[in-house]
Amino acid sequence: MPTYRQWLVGGVTYVTNNRRKQGAVAGRIGPLALVVGSCVLMLVCSGCDPRSAGASASSGSHNPSGGQPIPAVIDGLPVVVADAAHSILDSRRAGRPYVLEARRASAGLVLHAGSMALNDPERLLRPPNAAQMLYDRGVYTIAWPQRTQPPMVRLQPATLRTLRGSEFRGFSAGKQAYIAIGFEQSDPKSGKVTFVAYWAGSVIFH
């Protein structure tokens, strides 16, 4: 029997071992994936080593690569720094969620890669090209910078493109967001968007 891992509540089909709980999945699906409408969100462990972790929190972080410390706030938005301790893709540990005050993050947040190694889990050597967010049954995407430093994106209404659900209008208290950095591609015929996550974490707003 395959083991199904809960990643989001509501509106999502959970997939493991090329099977899904209800019905069959057309095409190749990775070890763990989410099917949200026409979007296939693949969640495959990148094999990240905790020793390769970047900064560990969103409240002002040391940059272990030797650069400048990562600020807790950028352009008025709280910063979430990707690291192994918060990753929900590593099957060896339960990544702890980030916790933010909703009033500080109502307009959005900054997702910063820090020094996290963003490796293609399928070993195709594809650099990350997108960040995706699942929030309130909606799926949103933004292009990940290829050459811009520092490696970060702003997840806010003005920058996010909606893949499914209603337009993003900001975060609210009592809700949770799932954020990921990875490789996104779309089928020109079907329009289906496939996303392979290199890193993913969750954010709780209170």
KEKE-3310 file (N, C-alpha, C; in steps of 0.2 Angstrom, whole numbers, plus 5000, padded with zeros to 4 digits):
npx = (5004:5003:5010:5002:5005:5000:4999:4992:4977:4961:4954:4965:4973:4982:4997:5006:5019:5016:5002:4985:4974:4960:4955:4965:4981:4985:5000:5017:5020:5029:5037:5030:5017:5006:4990:4981:4968:4971:4984:5000:5009:5024:5032:5046:5059:5074:5085:5092:5105:5106:5117:5119:5111:5103:5100:5090:5078:5064:5066:5077:5093:5108:5120:5127:5136:5145:5142:5133:5122:5106:5092:5078:5067:5062:5059:5048:5042:5040:5054:5056:5067:5074:5078:5086:5080:5067:5062:5049:5051:5060:5061:5066:5064:5052:5049:5049:5036:5037:5033:5023:5017:5001:4997:5009:5012:5002:5002:5011:5026:5044:5052:5067:5082:5093:5108:5104:5105:5099:5095:5091:5080:5078:5089:5093:5099:5093:5091:5083:5067:5056:5045:5032:5016:5004:4989:4975:4967:4971:4983:4998:5011:5028:5041:5057:5072:5086:5099:5100:5105:5102:5096:5080:5062:5047:5032:5018:5002:5004:5014:5012:5006:4991:4987:4977:4961:4956:4961:4976:4976:4983:4989:4980:4976:4976:4978:4987:5001:5009:5025:5036:5052:5057:5057:5047:5036:5026:5013:5011:5000:4990:4990:4993:5002:5017:5026:5041:5047:5061:5064:5053:5042:5032:5021:5014:5001:4997)
npy = (4994:5011:5025:5040:5057:5071:5087:5098:5106:5103:5104:5097:5084:5070:5062:5048:5036:5035:5034:5039:5044:5045:5039:5038:5044:5053:5051:5053:5054:5060:5054:5060:5070:5084:5086:5099:5105:5108:5109:5101:5098:5093:5085:5081:5074:5083:5077:5085:5089:5092:5099:5108:5119:5135:5151:5151:5157:5168:5180:5189:5184:5175:5174:5160:5159:5168:5181:5197:5199:5192:5203:5205:5211:5217:5230:5233:5221:5205:5193:5177:5164:5151:5135:5119:5115:5119:5113:5103:5093:5084:5067:5062:5070:5081:5095:5111:5124:5141:5155:5169:5186:5190:5203:5210:5203:5205:5211:5204:5193:5191:5178:5171:5163:5162:5153:5141:5125:5123:5110:5100:5087:5077:5076:5082:5093:5106:5123:5132:5139:5145:5151:5144:5145:5139:5143:5146:5138:5142:5143:5149:5158:5163:5170:5163:5172:5171:5176:5187:5194:5197:5180:5180:5182:5192:5188:5194:5202:5210:5204:5190:5177:5170:5153:5144:5146:5161:5178:5183:5191:5195:5190:5182:5181:5165:5157:5146:5145:5137:5136:5136:5132:5129:5120:5124:5120:5121:5112:5115:5111:5106:5115:5111:5114:5109:5107:5105:5103:5110:5114:5116:5124:5128:5141:5149:5160:5171)
npz = (5000:4996:5004:5008:5009:5018:5012:5009:5013:5006:4990:4983:4976:4981:4977:4976:4972:4958:4958:4963:4975:4971:4956:4941:4936:4922:4912:4917:4934:4948:4963:4974:4972:4969:4962:4956:4950:4933:4936:4939:4953:4957:4970:4975:4984:4987:4992:5001:5011:5029:5033:5022:5024:5023:5029:5044:5048:5048:5054:5053:5048:5048:5035:5030:5020:5020:5016:5017:5031:5030:5029:5040:5035:5019:5009:5016:5017:5026:5027:5022:5023:5014:5019:5025:5037:5037:5027:5018:5010:5013:5018:5029:5040:5048:5042:5050:5051:5045:5055:5054:5058:5053:5051:5048:5036:5027:5015:5008:5006:5006:4998:5000:4994:5001:5006:5002:4993:4978:4970:4956:4958:4949:4943:4931:4929:4928:4931:4944:4939:4943:4957:4967:4975:4986:4992:5001:4993:4981:4967:4964:4954:4950:4941:4944:4948:4937:4936:4944:4959:4976:4977:4976:4978:4977:4985:4981:4978:4966:4959:4958:4947:4943:4943:4947:4955:4964:4962:4970:4986:4997:5013:5027:5044:5053:5042:5031:5020:5007:5000:4987:4978:4961:4946:4933:4920:4905:4896:4879:4871:4880:4890:4903:4918:4925:4939:4947:4962:4970:4983:4997:5008:5022:5028:5042:5047:5059)
capx = (5000:5007:5009:5000:5007:4995:5003:4988:4970:4956:4955:4971:4974:4988:4999:5013:5021:5012:4995:4982:4968:4954:4956:4971:4984:4988:5007:5022:5020:5035:5036:5025:5014:4999:4986:4977:4965:4976:4991:5003:5014:5028:5035:5051:5064:5080:5091:5096:5109:5105:5123:5119:5105:5104:5098:5085:5072:5062:5067:5084:5096:5115:5121:5133:5140:5150:5140:5130:5116:5099:5088:5071:5062:5064:5054:5042:5039:5044:5058:5057:5074:5074:5084:5084:5076:5060:5060:5044:5052:5065:5057:5070:5062:5046:5051:5044:5033:5038:5027:5023:5011:4997:4997:5015:5013:4996:5004:5015:5032:5049:5055:5074:5085:5099:5113:5101:5107:5093:5097:5086:5080:5078:5096:5093:5103:5089:5091:5076:5065:5049:5043:5025:5013:4998:4986:4968:4965:4973:4989:5001:5018:5032:5048:5063:5078:5091:5106:5099:5107:5102:5091:5074:5056:5042:5026:5013:4997:5007:5019:5010:5002:4986:4986:4971:4958:4955:4967:4979:4975:4987:4988:4976:4977:4973:4978:4993:5003:5014:5029:5041:5056:5059:5057:5040:5035:5019:5012:5008:4994:4985:4990:4994:5008:5020:5031:5045:5050:5068:5063:5046:5041:5025:5021:5008:5000:4993)
capy = (5000:5017:5030:5046:5062:5077:5093:5104:5104:5105:5105:5095:5077:5068:5057:5044:5030:5035:5032:5044:5042:5044:5039:5037:5050:5052:5053:5051:5058:5058:5050:5063:5076:5087:5088:5105:5106:5107:5109:5095:5100:5087:5086:5076:5075:5084:5074:5090:5088:5098:5103:5113:5123:5142:5154:5147:5159:5174:5186:5191:5178:5175:5171:5156:5159:5173:5187:5201:5195:5193:5207:5202:5215:5220:5234:5233:5214:5200:5189:5170:5161:5144:5131:5112:5114:5121:5109:5098:5088:5079:5062:5061:5075:5085:5102:5115:5129:5147:5158:5176:5190:5192:5211:5212:5200:5206:5214:5199:5192:5190:5172:5172:5156:5161:5149:5134:5122:5121:5105:5096:5080:5072:5076:5084:5099:5112:5128:5133:5145:5148:5149:5143:5146:5136:5147:5147:5134:5145:5141:5155:5157:5169:5168:5164:5175:5167:5179:5192:5193:5191:5176:5181:5185:5195:5185:5199:5203:5213:5200:5183:5175:5165:5147:5142:5150:5168:5182:5183:5198:5195:5184:5183:5177:5159:5153:5144:5145:5132:5140:5131:5135:5123:5120:5124:5120:5120:5109:5120:5109:5105:5120:5109:5116:5104:5110:5100:5107:5108:5116:5118:5125:5131:5148:5150:5167:5172)
capz = (5000:4996:5009:5006:5014:5018:5010:5009:5015:5002:4983:4981:4975:4984:4973:4977:4968:4952:4959:4967:4979:4967:4949:4938:4933:4915:4911:4923:4940:4952:4970:4977:4968:4970:4956:4958:4943:4928:4938:4943:4957:4959:4976:4976:4989:4983:4995:5004:5018:5033:5033:5017:5025:5022:5035:5047:5050:5044:5058:5052:5047:5046:5029:5031:5014:5021:5013:5022:5034:5027:5033:5042:5031:5013:5006:5020:5018:5030:5023:5023:5020:5013:5022:5026:5043:5036:5021:5019:5005:5016:5021:5035:5045:5047:5042:5054:5047:5047:5058:5053:5060:5047:5050:5045:5030:5024:5008:5004:5009:5002:4998:4999:4994:5006:5003:5001:4987:4974:4965:4952:4961:4944:4940:4924:4929:4926:4936:4946:4935:4946:4963:4967:4981:4987:4997:5001:4987:4975:4965:4961:4952:4949:4938:4949:4945:4934:4937:4949:4966:4979:4974:4980:4974:4981:4984:4983:4973:4960:4956:4957:4942:4946:4939:4949:4960:4963:4962:4977:4988:5003:5018:5032:5050:5054:5036:5030:5014:5005:4995:4984:4972:4957:4939:4930:4912:4903:4889:4874:4869:4885:4895:4910:4921:4929:4943:4951:4968:4973:4990:4998:5015:5024:5032:5046:5049:5066)
cpx = (5004:5005:5007:5001:5003:5000:4998:4981:4965:4958:4961:4970:4981:4991:5006:5013:5016:5005:4992:4976:4962:4956:4963:4974:4987:4995:5011:5022:5026:5033:5031:5023:5007:4996:4981:4974:4969:4983:4994:5009:5018:5032:5040:5057:5071:5086:5095:5099:5108:5111:5123:5114:5108:5102:5092:5079:5070:5063:5074:5089:5104:5116:5128:5138:5146:5148:5136:5124:5110:5094:5081:5066:5065:5058:5047:5039:5043:5048:5057:5063:5073:5080:5081:5079:5069:5057:5055:5045:5057:5061:5060:5067:5056:5048:5046:5042:5036:5032:5028:5016:5007:4997:5003:5016:5007:4997:5008:5021:5037:5052:5063:5078:5091:5105:5111:5103:5101:5095:5091:5086:5080:5085:5097:5097:5100:5089:5084:5074:5058:5049:5035:5023:5006:4995:4979:4965:4967:4981:4992:5008:5021:5038:5053:5069:5084:5098:5106:5101:5105:5096:5085:5068:5051:5035:5021:5008:5000:5011:5017:5005:4997:4986:4980:4968:4957:4961:4970:4978:4979:4985:4984:4978:4973:4974:4986:4995:5009:5018:5034:5045:5058:5058:5049:5040:5028:5018:5008:5001:4988:4985:4992:5001:5011:5026:5035:5049:5057:5068:5056:5046:5034:5026:5014:5007:4995:4992)
cpy = (5006:5021:5037:5051:5068:5083:5099:5102:5107:5107:5102:5087:5075:5062:5054:5038:5029:5033:5038:5041:5040:5045:5038:5044:5049:5055:5051:5056:5055:5055:5053:5069:5078:5088:5093:5107:5104:5107:5103:5098:5094:5089:5080:5078:5077:5081:5079:5088:5094:5102:5109:5118:5130:5145:5151:5150:5166:5181:5189:5185:5179:5172:5167:5156:5164:5180:5191:5197:5197:5197:5203:5205:5218:5224:5233:5226:5209:5195:5181:5167:5154:5140:5124:5111:5115:5117:5104:5093:5082:5074:5060:5065:5079:5092:5107:5121:5136:5150:5166:5179:5192:5199:5213:5209:5201:5208:5209:5197:5191:5182:5172:5165:5156:5158:5141:5131:5120:5116:5101:5089:5075:5072:5077:5091:5105:5117:5130:5139:5148:5147:5149:5144:5143:5140:5148:5144:5137:5143:5147:5154:5163:5167:5168:5167:5171:5170:5185:5190:5199:5187:5176:5183:5188:5192:5190:5199:5206:5209:5193:5182:5169:5159:5144:5145:5157:5172:5183:5190:5199:5190:5187:5179:5171:5155:5151:5144:5140:5135:5135:5135:5129:5125:5119:5124:5119:5116:5114:5118:5109:5111:5118:5111:5111:5108:5105:5104:5105:5110:5118:5119:5127:5137:5148:5157:5167:5179)
cpz = (5000:5001:5006:5011:5013:5017:5010:5010:5010:4995:4980:4981:4977:4980:4976:4973:4962:4952:4963:4970:4975:4960:4947:4936:4927:4915:4917:4928:4945:4959:4974:4974:4971:4963:4958:4951:4938:4929:4941:4946:4960:4965:4977:4980:4985:4986:4998:5010:5022:5034:5028:5018:5025:5029:5037:5048:5046:5048:5058:5053:5045:5040:5030:5025:5015:5019:5019:5025:5030:5031:5035:5038:5025:5010:5010:5021:5022:5025:5026:5019:5020:5016:5023:5032:5042:5030:5022:5014:5008:5020:5028:5041:5043:5048:5046:5050:5050:5050:5057:5056:5054:5046:5046:5037:5025:5016:5004:5009:5004:5003:4996:4999:4999:5002:5002:4994:4984:4968:4962:4955:4955:4940:4933:4923:4927:4932:4938:4942:4938:4953:4963:4974:4981:4993:4996:4995:4981:4973:4961:4959:4950:4946:4944:4945:4943:4936:4942:4956:4970:4976:4978:4975:4979:4980:4986:4977:4966:4956:4954:4951:4944:4941:4941:4955:4959:4964:4969:4979:4995:5008:5024:5038:5050:5047:5036:5022:5013:4999:4993:4978:4968:4950:4936:4922:4911:4896:4885:4871:4874:4890:4902:4912:4926:4933:4947:4956:4970:4980:4991:5006:5016:5029:5036:5048:5055:5067)
residu = (MET:PRO:THR:TYR:ARG:GLN:TRP:LEU:VAL:GLY:GLY:VAL:THR:TYR:VAL:THR:ASN:ASN:ARG:ARG:LYS:GLN:GLY:ALA:VAL:ALA:GLY:ARG:ILE:GLY:PRO:LEU:ALA:LEU:VAL:VAL:GLY:SER:CYS:VAL:LEU:MET:LEU:VAL:CYS:SER:GLY:CYS:ASP:PRO:ARG:SER:ALA:GLY:ALA:SER:ALA:SER:SER:GLY:SER:HIS:ASN:PRO:SER:GLY:GLY:GLN:PRO:ILE:PRO:ALA:VAL:ILE:ASP:GLY:LEU:PRO:VAL:VAL:VAL:ALA:ASP:ALA:ALA:HIS:SER:ILE:LEU:ASP:SER:ARG:ARG:ALA:GLY:ARG:PRO:TYR:VAL:LEU:GLU:ALA:ARG:ARG:ALA:SER:ALA:GLY:LEU:VAL:LEU:HIS:ALA:GLY:SER:MET:ALA:LEU:ASN:ASP:PRO:GLU:ARG:LEU:LEU:ARG:PRO:PRO:ASN:ALA:ALA:GLN:MET:LEU:TYR:ASP:ARG:GLY:VAL:TYR:THR:ILE:ALA:TRP:PRO:GLN:ARG:THR:GLN:PRO:PRO:MET:VAL:ARG:LEU:GLN:PRO:ALA:THR:LEU:ARG:THR:LEU:ARG:GLY:SER:GLU:PHE:ARG:GLY:PHE:SER:ALA:GLY:LYS:GLN:ALA:TYR:ILE:ALA:ILE:GLY:PHE:GLU:GLN:SER:ASP:PRO:LYS:SER:GLY:LYS:VAL:THR:PHE:VAL:ALA:TYR:TRP:ALA:GLY:SER:VAL:ILE:PHE:HIS)
# end
